[in-house]
Amino acid sequence: MIDGCHSDQSRLFDKLGNPEFTFNFPLKIRKVQDLEIFVATADHGSLSAAARQLELSPAVASAGLKRLEADLDAALFVRTTRSMRLTLAGERLLARATALLDGLREAEDELRAGHDGVEGQLHISMPSDLGRHVVLPWLNEFQARHPGVTLRLQLTDRVADIYREPVDIGLRFGKPPGSSMVALPLLEDNRRVLCAAPAYLARRGVPAAPHELAQHNCLCFMLDETVNDRWRFSKGDEQVEVTVQGDRVADDSEIVRRWALAGLGICYRSRIDVHADLASGRLRLLCPDWDGNNVPLYMVLANRKQVSPAVRVLREFLVGRCQGLAGT
């Protein structure tokens, strides 16, 4: 016996790897969800983290894991006060359980594909201003086309941890560096732009080049206590970084936009965020000969397994909308 796994069960696990093996007795595992709890716990090393990912209470997750161990008559984890480590039996089950769950998800996707395929719930995290003023109307149109999709939206300028939080998709500016996450481009040419309201420019004048920002009130965004007050520009081979100052800083990008619309200063924003304001004339583009930082927009997922039919169709839809903006 090794970690509570009987020798006859060891033979059972060996047979599970043989594609020619067929069961001549009922399976003991009673619930697929118990396998999901097991795999998520193994992935996170924590039952509580697995419960959060699966949107279960800790008690339900714990009961599911205990039921699976009872069904198999095997201890799957070595538990300590700080962590959970797979036993040999758990290691042997993990690969089989992961393959089984992947196969079930693929089967579900194929069945759904027979009648549109775009169904299910998507949890999406995105920057607040992008979500409110750009993506939300697009998602309303997307759901009208695909009523089988339900959405849970998280609008925040904080970068969501898609491994630890119940988030399927993150919309992010900039590709995650050195990451194992899947980053699918939505809008690769999306630069920051300088802009201000006509009322502000009428009072303070129009800067002709980035170095003239020193004479202006610049509205800054702050993330994790770091103020973005170093604004970078390029013109051909020339690179410029300007440290700006102003009387207002906010950790909410929507507040920065509202300050700019109210004529209180100059902002440095992702073009997609202020596209409608520039098109309507509420804000005016400044220093158009200078390019701001490129901040491409990506759809980010924890792994390839999450690229479901609904995710693929949503990505194609968002790419089309982003290209529409780029062409105007």
N, C-alpha and C positions, 0 to 999 in steps of 0.2 A: 504494500500500500504506500502511495506517495501523495502527501498532502490530502489525504482523505479520498483519493481516487482509487477504486478497486481495480484489480487486474482485468476483470471482465469489462470494465468501463474503458480501460486503456485500449483493449481490443476494439471496442465500439468506436472510439475516436479514430483508430487506424482505418476501420472499415468506412467511416464517413468520407475519407479521402479517396476511396476507390469508386470511380464513376459507374462500375458495373454492379456495385452493391445495391440491393433493394431490401427494404425493411419487410420482414414478415411478422411484425408485431407493432402495436400502436406506439407512436412517439410519446415519450414521457413529458416533453416540454409543452406546457399548457398555453402559454401566451407569447406571441411575437414581441410584445412590448417588453417582456422580461429580457429578451435577447438585446433589445435596443438599450435598455438600462445597463446591461452588462457591458456592451461595447462602448457606450458613452463613458461609463465609469473607468474602463481601461484606458480610454483616450485621454481623459482629464486627470486620472489618478485620484479622483475625489467623487464620492457619491453625491455630495451636495451640488457640485458643479454639473454633474450629469443630470440631476433633477432640474436645475435651472435651464439647461439646454433643451430638455424634453418638455419643459413647462409642467412638471409634476411637483407635488409636495414631497419633501424629504421622506415623509412616512411612506408614501405610496412607492417611491423609488426603492426604499429599503426593503419593503415587503416584496416587491418584484424580484429583487436580487436574491433574497432568502428563498423565495419560492423556486427560482431557477436552480439554486444549489440543492434544494430538497428534491426537485424533479430528477436531477442528475446524480444525487447522492454523492456530491463532490464539493469540496471547498474550492472556490474559484479565486479567492483573494486571501492574502495574509494581511490582517488589519492591525494597524497601530493607532495611537492617538493622533498621529500627524498625517498618515498616508495609508494608501491601499496598494499592495503589490500583488501582481498575478502569481498564483501558484503554477506549477507545471501543468496541471489540468486546465487552469484558466488560459494559459498560453496556447495550449493545443486547441481549446475551444474557440479562441478569439478569431483566428484566421477563418475557421469554418463559419462562425456566426457572421463575421463581416461579409464574407462572400454570399451567404444566404440572404442577408438583408439587402445587399446590393442587387441581387437577383430579383428579389421581391419588388424593389423600387423600380427596376427596369421593366418588369412585367406590368406594374401599374402605369408607368409612362406609356408603354406600348398600347395598353388598353385605352388609355385616355386619348392617345393620338388618333384612335379610330373614330372619335367623335369630338374633334377640334384639338384635344390634347392640352389646351391651356386652362388648367384648373388648379385649385389649391390655394393655400395661404402663403403670401410672401411678406416677410418682415424686412423692411427697408429702412436703413439709416442714411441720413444725408444732411449736409449743412443747412442751417435754418433758412437763410435767405434764398438759396438755390431752390429749396423745397417749396417755400411759400409762393414765390413769384415766377418760377420757371417750371418745375417738375410737377407740381400739384395739378395744374390744368391738363398736362399731358397724361397723368395717371387717370384722371377722370375720363378722358377719351379712351384710354386703353381698357379700362373696366367696362365702358359702354360696348366696346367691341368684343370683350371676353368676359361675360358676366359670371363665368365659373371661377374667376380669380377674386380672392378677398385680400385686402391689404392691411398691414399694421405698419404705420409710419412713425419713425423716430426722427424728429427734426432737432438737431443740436449741432453747435459748432465744435463740440468735443468729439474727438475721433473715437467711435465706438470700437470696442474690442470684440470682433466677430467670432473669436474663439470662446470667449467666456460669457457673452451676452446673447440673448435669444434673437439674433439678427442673421437673416439669410444673405442679405445683400447690403453692401455699403457703397454709396456714391461718394467718391473722394476726388479732390483735386490733387494731382500728382501721383505717380506710380509708387506704391510702397517699395522702398529700397531694400534689396537683399532679403526679400520675403518669400516664404513658401506659399503665400496666398495666390489665388488666381486673379489677375488684373486684366479686365477686358476693356479696351479703349472705347469711349463714347464720342469724345471730341478732343482730338489730339492737338489742334492748334487753338488754344484758348488763352490769350494773354491778358495780363493785368493792364488796366488802362487808367489814366488820370482823368477825372471828371469833376465837374462842379455845376451848381445851378446858375442860370443866367443872372439871378439877383446878386449872388456873391461876386461874380465876375464884373458886374456893373459897378460894385462898390470898390473892389480891390484890384481890378485889372486882370488881364489874361497872361499867365506865364508863357513865355515863348520857348523855354528850354528847361530841363529838369533842375539846373542849378538855381533858377529863379524861385524855386519852391521855398527857399530860405526866407523869403519875404511874405509868405502866405501861411494861413492857418490850416494845418493839415490834420485830418481826422483819422485817427489810428485805431486799428483793431488789435485786440490782445487775446492771446490763447495761452492757457496754463501759466498765467502771470508774466508771459513774455510779450512785450509790446513790439509790434511790427512797425518800427519807425525807420528802417533802412530800406529805402525804395530803390530798386535797380532798373536800369534802362540800357538799351543798346541802340546804336545807329550805325549800320555797317560794321566796321571793325572796332568802333569806339564803345567802350563799356563805362558806365557811370553808376556810382552808388551815392545816393543822397540821404543824409540823416535829417529827417524832418522833425518839426515841432508843431504843437498845437495845444489848444485849451480843452480838448475832449479826447478821451480814450474809452473804448467799450469792449467787453468780451462777447458782445452779440453783434454780428455783422449787420443785422437788420437795423439796429440803432445807428450804426455808422452811415448806412444808406439814408435813413430818415434825416439825420443831421445834414447830409449833403443836399437832399431835396429841399430842406428848409433854408438853404443858403448860408449855412454856418461855416463852410470850409470846403477844402478839396479832399477827395477820397481817391484811393488807389485800389480798384476792385477788379475781380475777374470779369471779363467782358460779358460772359453769358449771364452773370447776375444783374448787370445794368443795361442789358440789351434793350429792353422795352423802354427804360428811362431815356436812353440816348435816341431811340427811334422817335419818341414822342416829343423830344425837346426839353423834357423836364431836367435833364442833365446835358451838359455839353462836353464833348471830347476835347482834351487838352493835349498839346505837344504831339500831334498825330504823326510827326516824322520819327518819333522815338518809340521803340518797342519796349513794353514792360516784360516782366518775367513771364515765361510760358508756364501755365498751370493746367495741363491736360486733365480732362475729366475721365475717370475710370469707374467701371462697375467692378467691385471687389468681392470675392467669395472666399470662404475658408479653404475649399478644395474643389476638385473637378466633379466630385460626386453630386455637388449641389447645382450643377448646370442642368436643370430639368427642362422639359419642353416649355414650361411657363417662363422660366428665366431666359431661355434662348429667344423666345418670341418678344419678351419685354425688351431685351437688349437690342434686337433689330429695330423695334419701334422707337426706342430712345435715340439710337444712332440716326435714324431718319429725321427725327425732330431736331437733333443737334445740327445735322447737316443743313437743314432748312434755315436755321439761325445763321450759320456760317456763310450762307449764300446771300444774306441780306445786309 
